[in-house]
């Protein structure tokens, strides 16, 4: 009867008093959009800092749930050229 993870999420974020299911869905989508905008704003600096400290792109991508290409786009690996 549905995905257990979705049912668990519904229990964690119940409807507020008098809130319809559509209003609840709208509220949760607005929160998700706000969270996405914060992540997008702060991710480049955090990714660059993590890469400077030796964290691999694959590890960052896995931790943040994005692709390795996205990490490489935000914080490209800088290699030293041979002299």
VENMO-V406563 format. One line per field, one symbol per residue. ss: DSSP state (H for helix, E for strand, C for the rest). A space follows every 50 residues. Layout:
ss: ???
This chain:
ss: CCCHHHHHHHHHCCCCCCCCHHHHHHHHHHHHHHHHHHHHHHHHHHHHHH HHCCCCHHHHHHHHCCCHHHHHHHCCCCCCCCC
